[in-house]
Amino acid sequence: MNPSSIPNQPAMSEQALPSEVSIQSDTWLNRYRNFPVFSKTWFRYRTVAFVGVYIFIAALVTVIAAVTKGDWKVYAVTMVPVMLAALSLTTVGQAMAVWVRKKNFASRKETILLCIALLSGVAISYGVAQATDNLAKFVIYGDANYKVVSKNKKSNADHQHASASATANAASAQTPASVPAETSAASSTKNEENSASVAKAETKEKPADNDSVKLDKLIQLIIGSFPIAFLIIYTASGFDLWFFFRQRKRLAEALRQQELKRAQDARREAELRLSVLVAQVEPHFLFNTLAGVRSAILTEPLRATAIVDHLVDYLRSTIPQMRGDGTSEQGRLAKQLEAARAYLGLMQARIPRLSYSVESELKDAAFPPLLLISLVENAIKHGIEPKIGPVHVAVNARYFDDGDEEKLEVSVSDNGVGFGGTTSGSGIGLANIRERLESMYGDKAKLTLKARPEGGVIASIVIPLIA
């Protein structure tokens, strides 16, 4: 069941993620984590979870405002823009991201479009917040009244500042009458010097104080903005985007493992079917061979000895293959040809009218075990034995170029009764061979059967050439 080098991603799935990828949560707050990020199902469960939290917060704030008997106008002007902005921050960018993910773009293009979608959602949410804030103030206060209130507040503040300044100037203008003029002049001179020195000291210390105040304000601004920034990133799916990249990588690996397991299971099933078929055929073959030996012992001792010798050669070459697990690594073309030659020699000893040839353009190559001998047995059983008169079986192996790939073709041809006899090429053994080739090579291998013009059938197996 799959990085920027990945071509197109698998089609968006609405099914729950495999256990290797999801967190397997069953609560309504985290249920969306069990589905692919930016899928429709993920979007639906995530929206329900976040809207549920918003409703709880709004209800809690409403209860607090009612208990404390706060100003409902201030409550409405504050809560309405905040809730609408949070709702748009939760849904707008995510909905665009779902659309992008559904289009199944190439990996790099998809990444860029997802980032643009989420950033666009943040920008739209900011616009919604500003618009609803102005609208709420206009509806609650009225545009003219709101401006008058703001202007009156500013005028009152300016009036208070002017009154304080006037009071300070009046206090500094008063001087006691009992103090002589000279003393007043001296005091004035001394006060001016002290004021000058204090002013110089303040001038020297003021820049340092201003820098310290600015730094403190900056630190407070950063500390105060961090929780808000975290909430915005979390609500706007900033962390979901990171989960998406991580999930995509893990999901591709999980799908690859599932495909590998399915291929191995299919291959194992095909091997099992072939083994069962061999187990069914071999006893019948051995019984017939031993019966031929028994009948030839009295009349043709040399022929009986030849049958036994060929039987030993055949069993020596085939039993190790039947004991193995049937993998392609254990199968070699040279051994398959040797087994076919021993089997045809045994059949020739039983059927003297049979002639055969085994030829190959290659010394050796990888070839699945028991496939070639199955074709040879099929030719003998359905083509040669039913025919009266001289018969011939030819086994050939060759290689050829198929585009950019080299292929190996192994064929078994006979001049027997052909398709008009006892077989049509659709038996259980041939079906198992086709399934086995498909499980091992996919569409790169095939089994074909066709009639020969001079009579008989040619069966050929084509697989990729592997040394």
C-alpha positions as CSV (number, residue, x, y, z in Angstrom):
1,M,0.0,0.0,0.0
2,N,3.7,5.8,-1.6
3,P,10.4,13.5,-0.2
4,S,10.5,15.8,-3.1
5,S,11.8,13.0,-5.3
6,I,8.5,11.1,-4.8
7,P,6.4,11.4,-8.0
8,N,2.7,11.6,-7.4
9,Q,1.4,10.7,-4.0
10,P,-1.1,7.9,-3.6
11,A,-4.7,9.0,-4.0
12,M,-6.2,10.6,-0.9
13,S,-7.7,8.0,1.3
14,E,-10.6,8.7,3.7
15,Q,-10.0,5.5,5.6
16,A,-8.4,5.3,9.0
17,L,-4.7,5.2,9.0
18,P,-2.9,1.9,9.8
19,S,-1.8,1.4,13.4
20,E,1.8,2.0,12.4
21,V,1.0,5.6,11.5
22,S,-2.0,6.8,13.6
23,I,-2.2,7.5,17.4
24,Q,-5.3,5.3,17.7
25,S,-7.2,7.8,19.8
26,D,-11.0,7.4,20.3
27,T,-11.8,10.7,22.1
28,W,-13.7,13.4,20.1
29,L,-10.8,15.8,20.7
30,N,-8.1,13.7,19.0
31,R,-10.1,11.4,16.7
32,Y,-9.0,13.4,13.7
33,R,-5.5,12.2,14.3
34,N,-6.5,8.7,13.2
35,F,-7.1,9.9,9.6
36,P,-4.7,11.3,6.9
37,V,-3.9,15.0,7.4
38,F,-5.9,17.3,5.1
39,S,-8.4,14.6,4.2
40,K,-12.1,15.3,4.3
41,T,-12.6,13.0,7.3
42,W,-9.7,14.6,9.1
43,F,-11.2,18.1,8.4
44,R,-14.6,17.1,9.6
45,Y,-13.5,15.6,12.9
46,R,-11.0,18.5,13.5
47,T,-13.6,21.1,12.9
48,V,-16.0,19.4,15.4
49,A,-13.3,19.2,18.0
50,F,-12.2,22.9,17.7
51,V,-15.7,24.3,17.5
52,G,-16.6,22.3,20.6
53,V,-13.8,23.9,22.5
54,Y,-14.8,27.4,21.2
55,I,-18.4,26.9,22.4
56,F,-17.2,25.8,25.8
57,I,-14.9,28.9,26.1
58,A,-17.7,31.2,24.9
59,A,-20.1,29.8,27.4
60,L,-17.6,30.1,30.3
61,V,-16.8,33.7,29.5
62,T,-20.5,34.4,29.2
63,V,-21.2,33.0,32.7
64,I,-18.3,35.0,34.1
65,A,-19.5,38.2,32.5
66,A,-23.0,37.6,33.8
67,V,-21.8,36.9,37.4
68,T,-19.6,39.9,37.5
69,K,-22.3,42.1,35.9
70,G,-19.9,43.4,33.2
71,D,-20.8,45.7,30.4
72,W,-22.6,43.6,27.8
73,K,-21.5,46.0,25.0
74,V,-17.8,45.5,25.8
75,Y,-18.5,41.8,26.0
76,A,-20.1,41.7,22.6
77,V,-17.5,44.0,20.9
78,T,-14.8,41.7,22.2
79,M,-16.2,38.2,21.9
80,V,-17.8,38.4,18.5
81,P,-14.7,39.3,16.5
82,V,-12.5,36.9,18.5
83,M,-14.9,33.9,17.9
84,L,-15.4,34.6,14.2
85,A,-11.6,35.1,13.7
86,A,-10.9,31.8,15.5
87,L,-13.5,29.9,13.5
88,S,-12.1,31.2,10.2
89,L,-8.6,30.4,11.4
90,T,-9.7,26.8,12.1
91,T,-11.5,26.2,8.8
92,V,-10.6,28.4,5.9
93,G,-6.9,27.5,5.3
94,Q,-7.6,23.8,6.1
95,A,-10.5,23.7,3.6
96,M,-8.1,25.0,0.9
97,A,-5.5,22.5,2.0
98,V,-8.0,19.6,1.7
99,W,-8.7,20.8,-1.9
100,V,-5.0,20.9,-2.7
101,R,-4.4,17.4,-1.2
102,K,-7.4,15.9,-3.1
103,K,-5.9,17.1,-6.5
104,N,-2.9,14.7,-5.9
105,F,-0.2,17.1,-7.3
106,A,3.4,16.2,-7.4
107,S,5.2,16.2,-4.1
108,R,7.1,19.5,-4.5
109,K,4.1,21.4,-6.0
110,E,1.8,20.0,-3.3
111,T,4.1,21.2,-0.5
112,I,4.2,24.7,-1.9
113,L,0.4,24.9,-2.4
114,L,-0.3,23.6,1.1
115,C,1.9,26.3,2.6
116,I,0.2,29.0,0.5
117,A,-3.3,27.7,1.5
118,L,-2.5,27.8,5.3
119,L,-0.9,31.3,5.0
120,S,-3.9,32.5,3.0
121,G,-6.2,31.2,5.8
122,V,-4.3,33.2,8.4
123,A,-4.5,36.4,6.2
124,I,-8.2,35.9,5.6
125,S,-8.8,35.3,9.4
126,Y,-7.0,38.6,10.1
127,G,-9.3,40.4,7.7
128,V,-12.3,38.7,9.3
129,A,-11.2,39.9,12.7
130,Q,-10.7,43.5,11.6
131,A,-14.0,43.6,9.7
132,T,-16.1,42.1,12.5
133,D,-14.4,44.3,15.1
134,N,-15.4,47.5,13.1
135,L,-18.9,46.1,12.4
136,A,-19.5,45.2,16.0
137,K,-18.5,48.6,17.2
138,F,-20.7,50.2,14.6
139,V,-23.7,48.1,15.5
140,I,-23.3,48.4,19.3
141,Y,-22.2,52.0,19.7
142,G,-23.1,53.6,16.4
143,D,-20.3,55.2,14.3
144,A,-21.0,58.8,15.3
145,N,-21.5,58.0,19.0
146,Y,-18.3,55.9,19.1
147,K,-16.3,58.8,17.6
148,V,-17.9,61.3,20.1
149,V,-17.1,59.1,23.0
150,S,-13.5,58.7,21.9
151,K,-13.2,62.5,21.3
152,N,-14.6,63.3,24.8
153,K,-12.1,60.8,26.4
154,K,-9.2,62.5,24.7
155,S,-10.4,66.0,25.6
156,N,-10.8,65.1,29.3
157,A,-7.3,63.6,29.3
158,D,-5.8,66.8,27.7
159,H,-7.8,69.0,30.2
160,Q,-6.4,67.1,33.2
161,H,-2.9,67.4,31.9
162,A,-3.2,71.2,31.4
163,S,-4.6,71.6,34.9
164,A,-1.7,69.8,36.5
165,S,0.8,71.9,34.6
166,A,-0.9,75.1,35.6
167,T,-0.9,74.1,39.3
168,A,2.8,73.3,39.2
169,N,3.7,76.7,37.6
170,A,1.7,78.6,40.2
171,A,3.5,76.8,43.0
172,S,6.9,77.6,41.6
173,A,6.0,81.3,41.1
174,Q,5.3,82.1,44.8
175,T,8.3,83.5,46.9
176,P,8.2,84.4,50.7
177,A,8.2,88.2,51.3
178,S,10.4,88.1,54.4
179,V,13.4,86.9,52.6
180,P,15.8,89.8,51.6
181,A,16.5,90.5,48.0
182,E,20.2,89.6,48.3
183,T,19.4,86.3,50.0
184,S,16.8,85.6,47.3
185,A,19.3,86.4,44.6
186,A,21.9,84.2,46.2
187,S,19.4,81.4,46.7
188,S,18.3,81.8,43.1
189,T,21.9,81.6,41.9
190,K,22.5,78.6,44.1
191,N,19.3,76.9,43.0
192,E,20.2,77.5,39.4
193,E,23.6,75.9,39.9
194,N,22.0,72.9,41.6
195,S,19.4,72.7,38.9
196,A,22.1,72.8,36.3
197,S,24.1,70.0,37.9
198,V,21.0,67.9,38.4
199,A,20.0,68.5,34.8
200,K,23.4,67.4,33.7
201,A,23.2,64.3,35.8
202,E,19.7,63.5,34.5
203,T,21.0,64.1,31.0
204,K,23.8,61.6,31.5
205,E,21.5,59.0,33.1
206,K,18.5,59.4,30.9
207,P,19.9,57.6,27.8
208,A,20.8,54.6,29.9
209,D,17.3,54.6,31.6
210,N,15.6,54.9,28.2
211,D,17.6,52.0,26.7
212,S,16.8,49.8,29.8
213,V,13.1,50.7,29.5
214,K,13.0,49.9,25.8
215,L,14.7,46.5,26.4
216,D,12.3,45.7,29.2
217,K,9.4,46.5,27.0
218,L,10.8,44.4,24.2
219,I,11.3,41.4,26.4
220,Q,7.7,41.8,27.8
221,L,6.3,42.1,24.3
222,I,8.1,38.9,23.2
223,I,7.1,37.0,26.3
224,G,3.5,38.2,26.0
225,S,3.3,37.5,22.3
226,F,4.7,33.9,22.5
227,P,1.5,32.3,23.8
228,I,-0.6,34.1,21.2
229,A,1.7,33.1,18.4
230,F,1.7,29.5,19.6
231,L,-2.1,29.5,19.6
232,I,-2.3,31.0,16.1
233,I,0.2,28.5,14.7
234,Y,-1.6,25.6,16.4
235,T,-5.1,26.7,15.3
236,A,-4.0,27.5,11.8
237,S,-2.6,23.9,11.3
238,G,1.0,24.9,11.4
239,F,1.8,21.8,13.4
240,D,-0.6,19.7,11.3
241,L,1.6,20.6,8.3
242,W,4.6,19.2,10.1
243,F,2.5,16.1,11.0
244,F,1.5,15.8,7.3
245,F,5.1,15.5,6.1
246,R,6.0,13.0,8.8
247,Q,2.8,11.0,8.2
248,R,3.4,10.9,4.5
249,K,6.8,9.4,4.9
250,R,5.6,6.8,7.4
251,L,2.5,6.0,5.4
252,A,4.6,5.4,2.3
253,E,6.8,3.0,4.2
254,A,3.8,1.3,5.7
255,L,2.2,0.9,2.2
256,R,5.5,-0.4,0.9
257,Q,5.6,-3.0,3.6
258,Q,2.0,-4.0,3.0
259,E,2.6,-4.4,-0.7
260,L,5.7,-6.5,0.0
261,K,3.8,-8.7,2.4
262,R,0.9,-9.2,-0.1
263,A,3.4,-10.1,-2.8
264,Q,5.2,-12.6,-0.5
265,D,1.8,-14.1,0.5
266,A,0.7,-14.5,-3.1
267,R,4.0,-16.0,-4.0
268,R,3.9,-18.4,-1.1
269,E,0.4,-19.4,-2.1
270,A,1.4,-20.1,-5.7
271,E,4.4,-22.2,-4.4
272,L,2.1,-24.1,-2.2
273,R,-0.3,-24.8,-5.0
274,L,2.5,-26.0,-7.2
275,S,3.9,-28.2,-4.4
276,V,0.5,-29.8,-3.9
277,L,0.2,-30.4,-7.7
278,V,3.7,-32.0,-7.7
279,A,2.8,-34.1,-4.7
280,Q,-0.3,-35.4,-6.6
281,V,1.5,-36.1,-9.8
282,E,4.7,-37.7,-8.5
283,P,3.2,-40.9,-7.0
284,H,1.3,-41.6,-10.2
285,F,4.5,-41.0,-12.2
286,L,6.6,-43.3,-9.9
287,F,4.0,-46.1,-9.9
288,N,3.8,-46.1,-13.7
289,T,7.6,-46.1,-13.9
290,L,8.0,-49.0,-11.4
291,A,5.3,-50.9,-13.2
292,G,7.3,-50.5,-16.4
293,V,10.5,-51.7,-14.7
294,R,8.6,-54.8,-13.4
295,S,7.3,-55.7,-16.8
296,A,10.7,-55.2,-18.5
297,I,12.7,-57.2,-16.0
298,L,11.7,-60.6,-17.4
299,T,11.6,-59.7,-21.1
300,E,14.0,-56.8,-21.5
301,P,16.5,-56.7,-18.6
302,L,18.7,-54.1,-20.3
303,R,15.7,-51.8,-20.8
304,A,14.7,-52.3,-17.2
305,T,18.2,-51.3,-16.1
306,A,18.1,-48.2,-18.2
307,I,14.8,-47.2,-16.7
308,V,16.1,-47.5,-13.2
309,D,19.3,-45.5,-14.1
310,H,17.2,-42.7,-15.6
311,L,14.9,-42.8,-12.6
312,V,17.8,-42.3,-10.3
313,D,19.2,-39.4,-12.3
314,Y,15.7,-37.8,-12.4
315,L,15.1,-38.2,-8.6
316,R,18.7,-36.9,-7.9
317,S,18.0,-33.7,-9.8
318,T,14.4,-33.0,-8.7
319,I,14.2,-34.1,-5.1
320,P,16.4,-31.2,-3.8
321,Q,14.2,-28.7,-5.7
322,M,11.0,-30.2,-4.2
323,R,12.5,-30.0,-0.7
324,G,13.4,-26.3,-1.1
325,D,11.0,-23.4,-0.7
326,G,10.7,-22.8,-4.4
327,T,12.3,-19.4,-4.4
328,S,13.9,-18.0,-7.6
329,E,17.3,-17.8,-5.9
330,Q,17.4,-21.7,-5.6
331,G,16.4,-22.2,-9.2
332,R,19.1,-22.4,-11.9
333,L,18.5,-23.0,-15.6
334,A,21.3,-25.6,-15.8
335,K,19.7,-27.8,-13.1
336,Q,16.2,-27.5,-14.8
337,L,17.7,-28.6,-18.1
338,E,19.4,-31.5,-16.4
339,A,16.2,-32.6,-14.7
340,A,14.3,-32.3,-18.1
341,R,17.0,-34.4,-19.8
342,A,16.8,-37.1,-17.1
343,Y,13.0,-37.1,-17.3
344,L,12.9,-37.4,-21.1
345,G,15.6,-40.2,-20.9
346,L,13.3,-42.0,-18.5
347,M,10.3,-41.5,-20.7
348,Q,12.3,-42.7,-23.7
349,A,13.2,-45.9,-21.8
350,R,9.5,-46.4,-21.2
351,I,8.3,-45.3,-24.6
352,P,10.9,-46.3,-27.2
353,R,9.2,-44.4,-30.0
354,L,10.0,-41.1,-28.2
355,S,13.0,-39.0,-29.2
356,Y,14.0,-35.8,-27.6
357,S,16.6,-32.9,-27.6
358,V,17.6,-30.4,-24.9
359,E,19.6,-27.4,-26.2
360,S,20.5,-24.0,-24.7
361,E,22.2,-20.8,-25.8
362,L,23.2,-20.1,-22.2
363,K,25.3,-22.0,-19.8
364,D,23.3,-21.0,-16.8
365,A,20.8,-18.3,-15.6
366,A,18.2,-17.8,-12.8
367,F,15.1,-19.8,-13.5
368,P,12.4,-20.9,-11.0
369,P,12.5,-24.6,-10.2
370,L,9.9,-27.1,-11.3
371,L,8.4,-24.9,-14.0
372,L,10.3,-26.5,-16.9
373,I,9.7,-30.0,-15.8
374,S,6.0,-29.3,-15.4
375,L,5.9,-28.2,-19.1
376,V,7.8,-31.4,-20.1
377,E,5.4,-33.6,-18.1
378,N,2.4,-31.8,-19.6
379,A,3.8,-32.4,-23.1
380,I,4.3,-36.1,-22.4
381,K,1.0,-36.7,-20.7
382,H,-1.3,-34.7,-23.1
383,G,0.6,-34.7,-26.4
384,I,3.0,-37.7,-26.7
385,E,1.3,-40.6,-24.9
386,P,-2.1,-40.3,-26.7
387,K,-0.4,-40.2,-30.2
388,I,0.4,-43.4,-32.1
389,G,3.8,-43.6,-33.9
390,P,7.1,-41.7,-33.6
391,V,7.0,-38.6,-31.4
392,H,9.5,-36.0,-30.5
393,V,10.0,-33.4,-27.7
394,A,12.4,-30.5,-28.0
395,V,13.5,-28.3,-25.1
396,N,15.2,-25.0,-26.0
397,A,16.5,-22.0,-24.0
398,R,17.5,-18.7,-25.6
399,Y,17.9,-15.1,-24.8
400,F,16.8,-12.0,-26.7
401,D,16.4,-8.2,-26.3
402,D,13.0,-6.8,-25.5
403,G,13.5,-3.1,-25.7
404,D,16.0,-2.1,-23.0
405,E,15.6,-5.4,-21.1
406,E,17.1,-8.8,-21.8
407,K,14.7,-11.7,-21.6
408,L,15.1,-15.5,-21.3
409,E,12.8,-17.8,-23.2
410,V,12.5,-21.5,-22.4
411,S,10.2,-23.5,-24.6
412,V,9.0,-27.1,-24.8
413,S,7.6,-28.2,-28.2
414,D,6.1,-31.6,-29.2
415,N,4.6,-33.1,-32.3
416,G,1.8,-34.8,-30.4
417,V,-2.0,-34.7,-30.7
418,G,-2.1,-30.9,-30.1
419,F,-5.0,-28.9,-28.8
420,G,-7.5,-31.3,-30.5
421,G,-6.4,-34.0,-28.2
422,T,-6.8,-34.1,-24.4
423,T,-5.8,-30.6,-23.4
424,S,-6.7,-27.1,-24.3
425,G,-4.0,-25.3,-22.4
426,S,-6.2,-24.3,-19.5
427,G,-5.4,-27.1,-17.0
428,I,-4.7,-26.7,-13.2
429,G,-0.9,-27.1,-13.7
430,L,-0.7,-24.4,-16.4
431,A,-2.9,-22.1,-14.3
432,N,-0.5,-22.6,-11.3
433,I,2.5,-21.8,-13.5
434,R,0.9,-18.5,-14.6
435,E,0.0,-17.5,-11.0
436,R,3.6,-18.3,-10.0
437,L,5.1,-16.2,-12.7
438,E,2.8,-13.3,-11.9
439,S,3.7,-13.4,-8.2
440,M,7.4,-13.5,-9.0
441,Y,7.7,-11.1,-11.9
442,G,4.4,-9.4,-12.4
443,D,3.7,-8.4,-16.0
444,K,7.4,-8.9,-17.0
445,A,6.9,-12.7,-17.4
446,K,4.4,-14.8,-19.3
447,L,3.4,-18.3,-20.3
448,T,2.2,-18.9,-23.9
449,L,0.9,-21.9,-25.7
450,K,0.3,-22.1,-29.4
451,A,-0.3,-24.8,-32.0
452,R,2.5,-25.8,-34.4
453,P,1.8,-25.9,-38.1
454,E,3.2,-29.4,-38.4
455,G,1.2,-30.6,-35.4
456,G,1.6,-30.5,-31.7
457,V,2.0,-27.6,-29.3
458,I,4.8,-25.3,-28.3
459,A,4.7,-23.9,-24.7
460,S,7.2,-21.2,-23.8
461,I,8.0,-19.3,-20.6
462,V,9.5,-15.8,-20.9
463,I,11.1,-14.1,-17.9
464,P,13.7,-11.3,-17.3
465,L,17.2,-12.6,-17.8
466,I,19.1,-12.7,-14.5
467,A,22.5,-14.2,-14.4
